[in-house]
């Protein structure tokens, strides 16, 4: 099913991420450099290196695994009765119990029912934005079904999510050369307004990507200025404010 495939694909991506980070760490690459090369957060990199990132996906072998393609074909042809499926499987050499096949049929019916319900009930824009940007390993079963339905019905949202992910990766890796091509691609997607804003202030965005200096000092001074101004509210004008700020240096 699509939801199970999404969960498995997310598991494979996480495994690939873990392997890449561990390989860089074993080669002596510092954490700061790993963050820039991979585009992942410092917190995630540290968790992987320390062995604190435990995957939620667990593979479990089942007697049904070799027969799943046949079961999918029979289910698609209209055979939805667990007992009947079990009798046919037994004739094909299946050695499991009726309960195993009945539980598989029950899960399949519930998944299809959940798909139908989620397609009929359109989530809010805020909910869709959260589901499309949250990590796959943090989604519940119902949320995974919803995401699968959204991705199948609105592929442009998937494209927009990937476009934003590329922008974040470009900033983390300090890949300033990819900004112009990214703007051109983003202008043809759902995030065109954001791309236009980046293009209008492209020089500033390039400086933010390439400069090693953050704007923490600027934001701190602005916060300090606002704090002093609020403390003086109704007591003085710009001359007193200037005197307080300069005198405090």
C-alpha positions as CSV (number, residue, x, y, z in Angstrom):
1,X,0.0,0.0,0.0
2,X,1.1,3.6,-0.6
3,X,1.2,4.5,3.1
4,X,3.4,1.6,3.9
5,X,5.7,2.4,1.0
6,X,6.0,6.0,2.2
7,X,7.0,4.8,5.6
8,X,9.6,2.4,4.1
9,X,11.0,5.1,1.8
10,X,11.4,7.4,4.8
11,X,13.2,4.6,6.7
12,X,15.6,4.2,3.8
13,X,16.3,7.9,3.7
14,X,17.0,8.0,7.4
15,X,19.3,5.0,7.1
16,X,21.2,6.7,4.2
17,X,21.5,9.9,6.2
18,X,22.8,8.0,9.3
19,X,25.4,6.2,7.2
20,X,26.6,9.4,5.5
21,X,27.0,11.2,8.8
22,X,28.8,8.3,10.4
23,X,31.2,7.9,7.5
24,X,32.1,11.6,7.6
25,X,32.6,11.4,11.4
26,X,34.8,8.4,11.2
27,X,37.0,10.2,8.6
28,X,37.7,12.9,11.1
29,X,35.3,15.6,9.6
30,X,34.2,18.0,12.4
31,X,30.6,18.4,13.2
32,X,30.4,21.9,11.7
33,X,31.7,20.7,8.4
34,X,29.3,17.7,8.4
35,X,26.4,20.1,8.9
36,X,27.5,22.2,5.9
37,X,28.1,19.2,3.6
38,X,24.9,17.3,4.4
39,X,22.5,20.2,5.1
40,X,21.2,18.6,8.3
41,X,20.9,20.3,11.6
42,X,23.7,20.3,14.2
43,X,21.3,18.5,16.6
44,X,20.6,15.7,14.2
45,X,24.3,15.2,13.4
46,X,25.2,15.0,17.1
47,X,22.4,12.5,17.7
48,X,23.6,10.2,14.9
49,X,27.2,10.4,16.0
50,X,26.3,9.7,19.7
51,X,24.0,6.8,18.7
52,X,20.9,8.6,20.0
53,X,18.8,8.5,16.9
54,X,16.7,5.4,17.1
55,X,14.6,4.6,14.0
56,X,10.9,3.9,14.6
57,X,10.6,1.7,11.5
58,X,10.9,-2.0,12.2
59,X,10.9,-4.7,9.6
60,X,9.1,-7.9,10.5
61,X,9.2,-11.1,8.5
62,X,5.9,-12.7,7.8
63,X,4.7,-15.9,6.3
64,X,2.6,-13.8,4.0
65,X,5.6,-11.9,2.4
66,X,6.1,-14.4,-0.5
67,X,2.3,-14.3,-1.2
68,X,1.7,-10.6,-1.1
69,X,1.7,-10.0,-4.9
70,X,-0.8,-12.8,-5.3
71,X,-3.0,-11.4,-2.5
72,X,-2.9,-7.9,-4.0
73,X,-4.1,-9.3,-7.3
74,X,-6.9,-11.2,-5.7
75,X,-7.9,-8.2,-3.6
76,X,-8.0,-6.0,-6.7
77,X,-10.1,-8.6,-8.5
78,X,-12.8,-8.4,-5.8
79,X,-11.9,-11.2,-3.4
80,X,-12.2,-9.6,0.0
81,X,-13.0,-12.5,2.3
82,X,-10.2,-13.6,4.6
83,X,-11.3,-17.2,4.9
84,X,-11.6,-17.6,1.2
85,X,-8.2,-16.0,0.6
86,X,-6.7,-18.3,3.3
87,X,-8.2,-21.5,1.6
88,X,-6.7,-20.4,-1.8
89,X,-3.4,-19.7,-0.1
90,X,-3.4,-23.1,1.6
91,X,-3.8,-24.8,-1.7
92,X,-0.8,-22.8,-3.0
93,X,1.4,-24.1,-0.1
94,X,0.8,-21.4,2.5
95,X,1.4,-22.9,6.0
96,X,0.1,-20.1,8.2
97,X,-3.1,-19.9,10.1
98,X,-6.5,-18.3,9.1
99,X,-5.8,-15.5,11.7
100,X,-2.8,-14.3,9.8
101,X,-4.7,-13.8,6.5
102,X,-7.8,-12.4,8.3
103,X,-5.7,-9.8,10.0
104,X,-4.1,-8.8,6.7
105,X,-7.6,-8.4,5.1
106,X,-8.8,-6.4,8.1
107,X,-5.8,-4.0,7.9
108,X,-6.3,-3.6,4.2
109,X,-10.0,-2.7,4.6
110,X,-9.2,-0.2,7.3
111,X,-6.5,1.4,5.2
112,X,-8.8,1.8,2.2
113,X,-11.6,3.2,4.5
114,X,-9.1,5.7,6.0
115,X,-8.0,6.7,2.5
116,X,-11.7,7.3,1.5
117,X,-12.4,9.3,4.6
118,X,-9.3,11.5,4.3
119,X,-10.1,12.2,0.7
120,X,-13.6,13.3,1.6
121,X,-12.5,15.5,4.5
122,X,-10.2,18.2,3.1
123,X,-7.7,19.4,5.8
124,X,-7.1,23.0,6.5
125,X,-4.2,24.9,4.8
126,X,-2.4,25.0,8.1
127,X,-2.7,21.3,8.7
128,X,-1.5,20.5,5.1
129,X,1.5,22.8,5.6
130,X,2.4,21.0,8.8
131,X,2.0,17.5,7.4
132,X,4.0,18.3,4.3
133,X,7.0,19.7,6.2
134,X,7.1,17.5,9.3
135,X,9.5,14.6,9.4
136,X,8.1,11.3,8.1
137,X,9.1,9.4,11.2
138,X,7.0,11.8,13.3
139,X,3.7,11.1,11.4
140,X,1.0,8.9,12.9
141,X,-0.7,6.2,10.8
142,X,-3.7,8.4,10.0
143,X,-1.4,11.4,9.1
144,X,0.7,9.2,6.8
145,X,-2.5,8.2,5.0
146,X,-3.5,11.8,4.7
147,X,0.0,12.8,3.3
148,X,-0.2,9.9,0.8
149,X,-3.6,11.2,-0.4
150,X,-2.3,14.8,-0.7
151,X,0.8,13.7,-2.6
152,X,-1.3,11.7,-5.0
153,X,-3.9,14.3,-5.6
154,X,-1.8,17.5,-5.5
155,X,1.7,16.8,-6.9
156,X,2.4,20.5,-7.1
157,X,2.6,20.6,-3.3
158,X,5.3,17.9,-3.4
159,X,7.2,20.0,-5.9
160,X,6.9,23.1,-3.6
161,X,8.1,21.2,-0.6
162,X,11.1,19.9,-2.5
163,X,11.8,23.4,-3.7
164,X,11.9,24.8,-0.2
165,X,14.0,21.9,0.9
166,X,16.5,22.8,-1.8
167,X,16.6,26.4,-0.6
168,X,17.3,25.3,3.0
169,X,20.0,22.9,1.8
170,X,21.6,25.6,-0.3
171,X,21.9,27.9,2.8
172,X,23.3,25.2,5.0
173,X,25.9,24.1,2.5
174,X,26.8,27.7,1.6
175,X,26.1,26.9,-2.1
176,X,25.7,30.5,-3.3
177,X,26.2,29.4,-7.0
178,X,22.9,27.6,-7.0
179,X,20.8,30.6,-6.0
180,X,20.0,31.9,-9.5
181,X,19.0,28.5,-11.0
182,X,16.9,28.0,-7.9
183,X,15.0,31.3,-8.3
184,X,14.2,30.3,-11.9
185,X,12.8,26.9,-10.9
186,X,10.9,28.4,-7.9
187,X,9.2,31.0,-10.0
188,X,7.4,28.2,-11.8
189,X,6.1,26.6,-8.6
190,X,3.7,27.4,-5.8
191,X,6.3,29.3,-4.0
192,X,6.7,31.9,-6.8
193,X,5.9,34.8,-4.5
194,X,8.7,33.7,-2.1
195,X,11.1,33.4,-5.0
196,X,10.2,36.9,-6.2
197,X,11.0,38.3,-2.8
198,X,14.4,36.5,-2.8
199,X,15.1,37.9,-6.3
200,X,14.3,41.5,-5.3
201,X,16.9,41.3,-2.5
202,X,19.2,38.8,-4.1
203,X,22.4,40.6,-3.0
204,X,21.4,40.3,0.6
205,X,20.5,36.7,0.3
206,X,23.8,35.9,-1.3
207,X,25.6,37.7,1.5
208,X,23.6,35.7,4.0
209,X,24.7,32.5,2.3
210,X,28.4,33.3,1.9
211,X,29.1,35.5,5.0
212,X,30.3,33.6,8.1
213,X,28.9,36.3,10.3
214,X,25.3,36.0,11.6
215,X,23.0,39.0,12.3
216,X,22.8,38.2,16.0
217,X,24.6,41.4,17.0
218,X,22.3,43.5,14.9
219,X,19.2,41.9,16.3
220,X,20.6,42.2,19.9
221,X,21.1,45.9,19.5
222,X,17.6,46.4,18.1
223,X,16.1,44.5,21.0
224,X,18.2,46.6,23.4
225,X,17.0,49.8,21.8
226,X,13.4,48.8,22.0
227,X,13.7,47.9,25.6
228,X,15.2,51.2,26.5
229,X,12.6,53.1,24.5
230,X,9.8,51.3,26.3
231,X,11.3,52.0,29.7
232,X,11.3,55.7,28.8
233,X,7.9,55.9,27.3
234,X,6.3,59.3,28.0
235,X,9.4,60.6,29.7
236,X,11.6,61.9,26.9
237,X,12.3,62.3,23.2
238,X,15.0,61.2,20.9
239,X,17.7,63.3,22.6
240,X,17.3,61.6,25.9
241,X,17.1,58.2,24.2
242,X,20.4,59.0,22.4
243,X,22.0,60.1,25.6
244,X,21.0,56.9,27.4
245,X,22.3,54.7,24.6
246,X,25.5,56.5,24.0
247,X,26.2,56.9,27.8
248,X,25.7,53.2,28.3
249,X,28.4,52.2,25.8
